[in-house]
């Protein structure tokens, strides 16, 4: 499984990515981790 970090301050981006890659997520080919910005992810 590929794990992909998405760091962006656009709130709708998470929904759009989940819709676009729904099949790949369901098949457990991709796993997305979302953060509002790079600092948020680095600090968690």
ABEGO torsion letter per residue (X at the ends): XBBBBBBBABAAAAAAAAAAAAAAAAAGABBBBBBABAAAAAAX
